[in-house]
Amino acid sequence: MIEVLPHRPPDLPRALQPDLLHVPAFEAETVRLFRVDAAAVVDFAWLFPEGKPAAGGPQVGLHAARLAHALGVGAVDPDHVTLIRLADLGEQGLEDYLTEGQGIAPQSLFADLAMLAGLSGHVLVATSPAFGGAAVTLQPQAGLAALGVWPRAGASPSHLMRPAGDPPRHADIPKPARASIPHPVLTPVFPSVLHWVALVLVAIFGGVVLWYLR
């Protein structure tokens, strides 16, 4: 059963709010926070900043597979997931870690300050590259609880991300509107000719009348 603790999104337009459990394709600059139960800490101890194995080490693949299973996804890059012992943050606190260490805008955390201040024990921090640009739905297993998700300052809205495997098409690029060129107004020729013919006939008729009247 997926455990999701109450998380009220920051006071931002809905289109700018990332989703807690749904990661869009090519998501970037987004941070997710999970609570780790005490009994599960041993399973993620290798994710402590000081305990991460070297890239390519013999245990990395096994650990990554276990982490992916714990998050309920197919694959995870552990280089972008960190286990934090909150007591180690000291006076800095989790709020300062998220703003100063992860680049989250302070105003994005306002709605969750009470929740963050009440945490103890261990938390798991996962950033967008952990999911390799794939569109995934997180399904945290027992021992993990999704707490919150926040965009880093200046992050692009997630709704602008393209689904995987959908490269830009020429049809998607707006075409400039064609300038409207007014059509020239053509003045009919025949009415003008008939006008002059009528004037000539009137003049001739008038001349004939005057000649008879002399």
C-alpha positions, -999 to +999 in steps of 0.1 A: +000+000+000+014+034-010+018+058+019+016+094+010+017+119+038-004+152+035+015+176+013-001+209+004+015+223-028+030+258-026+009+287-035+018+286-072-003+282-103-013+245-106+005+243-140+038+251-122+034+224-095+052+191-100+034+160-091+044+140-060+042+105-075+041+111-112+074+120-129+069+134-164+093+125-192+124+147-193+116+162-159+143+185-146+152+206-115+127+188-092+133+175-057+113+147-040+115+139-003+106+105+013+105+095+050+125+064+058+112+042+086+138+032+112+135-004+103+143+003+067+173+025+072+196-004+071+184-011+035+194+023+024+225+029+045+247+028+014+230+060+003+246+081+030+268+107+013+299+093+030+290+057+023+281+057-014+302+030-033+323+042-062+306+043-096+309+010-114+316-009-081+304-045-079+276-037-055+262-006-073+239-026-096+225-047-068+219-016-046+203+003-075+179-026-082+168-027-046+163+011-045+143+009-077+121-018-061+116+003-030+104+033-051+083+010-073+100+019-106+120+000-132+153+017-127+169+044-106+203+062-108+215+061-072+240+090-079+209+113-076+194+098-045+208+106-010+199+093+025+201+120+052+203+115+089+184+146+101+204+148+133+235+153+111+221+186+098+225+202+132+214+239+133+211+240+095+179+219+096+161+203+067+146+235+054+180+251+050+193+220+034+165+220+008+169+257+000+207+261+002+217+225-007+191+217-033+182+252-047+145+251-038+130+286-036+121+294+001+086+304-009+080+270-024+085+255+011+062+279+031+032+255+030+053+226+043+075+243+070+055+227+099+058+192+083+095+196+077+102+209+112+084+179+127+104+153+110+130+132+127+151+101+119+160+097+082+148+111+049+156+101+013+161+129-013+157+121-050+162+146-078+149+144-113+180+128-130+174+097-107+147+086-131+168+090-163+143+112-182+116+085-182+080+091-174+073+070-143+048+066-115+064+062-081+049+034-059+069+036-026+070+003-008+069-004+029+094+016+048+092+047+025+066+074+026+064+102+000+065+136+018+068+164-007+080+176-041+093+210-050+108+226-081+141+243-079+142+280-084+138+288-121+127+253-131+105+249-162+069+239-156+065+202-159+036+204-182+059+217-209+079+184-209+073+161-239+063+125-235+091+100-240+097+091-277+078+121-290+105+143-308+096+178-319+077+178-353+077+206-378+040+209-374+045+218-337+064+249-346+041+278-351+043+293-385+044+331-389+012+346-400+012+357-436+008+394-441-025+404-455-020+421-489-050+441-500-061+434-535-061+464-559-095+478-566-101+478-603-123+506-617-146+494-645-136+508-679-169+506-697-189+531-676-162+557-681-163+552-720-201+553-721-200+586-701-178+603-727-199+588-756-230+603-740-214+637-737-203+636-773-238+627-785-254+654-764-230+680-779-238+668-814-275+669-808-273+703-793-253+716-822-279+702-847-307+719-828-290+752-827-282+749-865-320+745-873-330+773-850-308+799-868 
